[in-house]
Amino acid sequence: MKSTFNLLILSLLICFNSTVFSQDFNGGDGYKSSVGLITGTDFGLTYKHFLSDKMAVEGILSTGLFYNSNKVTGLIEFHKQFDDVKGLNWLYGGGMHFGSHKYSYYGYYPYNYPNGTYKNTYYSIGIDFILGAEYDLANYPFTLQFQIKPFLDFVNRGSNFFDTSISIRYIIN
């Protein structure tokens, strides 16, 4: 478990450290970095940085709205522009996540748990896939993104295997 956690940390450091050495250009539809909120199945913070005009890394720090979970996700995304709509891109990619999930049982088996509550925390590691669309608001420094993100846990299955979300990000530069 410890070696898997170290591998995850190393992978995230490599992905996010590479943004420091990236070329000077504008990705997507003219922006390089953005930060914002993500909501849907999970709620949290998101940061996206373009490594080239078609490839970006995204980091998500989220907590489950319907499940008692917290997750850190790192993604590599590839962007392709829709031909007919300026500012609208579709995206696909993949990455990894590390999460913690708390399970509680209230009122079940009170003879085993004197206070009537049993709580346990599990840690999960897995891979993620992403498919979505992003719209760069032309006259405002914001982007909107809708994404579908199926994932597969390799260590301690989490609460579900499918996230959908909408994010709004402020364009930093």
Phi, psi and omega in degrees: 000318182294320180293325177293319178296317178297321177297319178297312180299317179298317179298316179295320178297319178296315180298312185279332178289330180295340178292334179292326184259014182286161181288162179271104180201173175249127180268180177053234179253045174105010175236159183250319182221148178210153180221145181186199182251148176233137180217154183153237174298322176241165177229137179176205182248147179224144177226131179234137177224129180277128176271333175211184182289346181238354184233135181224157169250142178229135175246136181232129173245113190223161173232144182285132177280323183260344180233152180276080185218157173227144185211143171245127184232136173240128185232149167248126185239144175247129184251138175228132182278138171291137184293323189272339187239115179289133179092354180254121179239148167256154186220154176210159179167201182196176180179206182226161175218158173227129184218164172234141184227131178251130177248135180231143177234112183256126175083348179277137175051057183297339179287337177274331183234103188305324180273001178081007182231135174235125180232142178214143179248133177241146177249137182233148176227138181195184179251152181234151172236154180219140174218130182191189178223142180232136179240124177268113180292115192302316186262004183228152181275049182226153170234148174245138180222134171248134182218149171245127187227086173287150179215162181226122178273134175262333180238123177049090180313135180272208190275331177204181183231023186204121177244140169234143182201163173235135178233148172236127183235143175270131181281119182280310178205000000 
